[in-house]
Amino acid sequence: MNTLLWVIIPYLSIMVFVGGLIWRRRYDKFGWTTRSSQLYESTILRWGSPLFHFGVLLVLIGHVGGLLVPKSWTEAVGITEHAYHLTAVFLGTIAGLCTLIGMAILIARRRLVGPVFTSTTRNDKAMYAVLGAVIVLGLWATVRANVVGDGYDYRETVSPWFRSLFILQPDPSIMAGVPSSFQIHVLAAFVLLAFWPFTRLVHAFSAPVGYLTRPYVVYRSRDARSQRGLRAARRGWER
């Protein structure tokens, strides 16, 4: 069971993720988009979108630092475990709440605004369900272990196991003693990873690099000087 959960499922998720991105880019290039609904409604979007995206960005930075940077490295530069733990829990909880609140606003907008709801697909609904589950489970694991409980240092268990996947030396026994809340959160995250390429979340891997080299877009003004050669507008009905 440990091999299935902590070796086979992670590698399958990573393979589906990479293969799905390649397939989507090759065969669905014009579908590689967020399918923005800003034209239908922008007031609520102006509140929910920044909360969600900035929250996700902070959560991602925290996970990259916690999972990929070894504990010995942070201690070598003078960051104690206590200081790291307090900062990670405090900022991680705030970032997670911002992400959750922003996502709740976006979901409410999709349900309450008619045109936006009409443009919402079943794929979008499934994506929101999986993404919301990952966020809620992450917050639950953090609060349960570090706020309600006595604290848990995942950098001694989850982080070494996660890094072992990328050097092709996975050790599933490390995850055997991890609290169930963290185990469920990790498994949900791999489900989201496998689902990612087939949703609108692919836009996270898009960057406007072409804007750096594309030709200038020339705009012609319509002020009084540029209209001297135009026929003056006439009042009344045309003959």
Steps between C-alpha positions, in 0.01 A plus 500: 500500500785741582656429161169564326429825684846652516676365191258385229235773537752790514689378192176437308382851586828655385492299174140601428585861586799523265337296223177696531678833464683377188178361351303814580764726350522293183137412431302768686717807460204732448329356807800592716321791664326612815173554314474834673154619601602857578283634219192364676579644844799684642401653837497178704792366297705801605474382862518124468773461238782689682424327828509159334805550281721677754398243762587211267834663417595527868385144566709376208809687621454354847465147368805534276707626793372238741517197270803566282733689736654263757469587866878503539529780243272741685673423830839558334404860416384567857126430476405291801231237485281699739524817290435311178207315654330816630549687173382208286189436710405868526556597138375164370173529690443857378584406140274195518210704637546766231499227234190338647310830534595606148392165363169521688437842344578367152273198545218720631547728200474206261182381667322833545591684179290353219734538199798376703303199622395419144862499385607268784566144384494172689877497477509835681276368778716190547813716502357728770401195709847340485685827550276598790552160663879538480488848656260401779698185580823699514352754740347223707834318527682819598248611761452151645873433540641842585218703653283245679768233538857506631653577161642284224819551299420363155849590380632192680264258324293631208779716356768226482246260349393759242859572398573127476244474219709723275825310553314174419564357845157520665473382858133433578580398859560866586133581442373215716517703821376831356171627650195403297406863435830557318471169314154586367617848399796356309285245315243767410781719367616220267144453376491872420838470326369226270182697430685828438585474125139437403355811667530875468782483758744448211518879467734493801771379260444779250724804488473798262855454374396598148418849616873567542576451130173572318470813280351815644127547472438843345197691625366808320349764721170663423571846639418825318827510309456153353143580395580804285492293186172333593161625402333690781200332656169650385200550718163360425395225263704398202329558167 
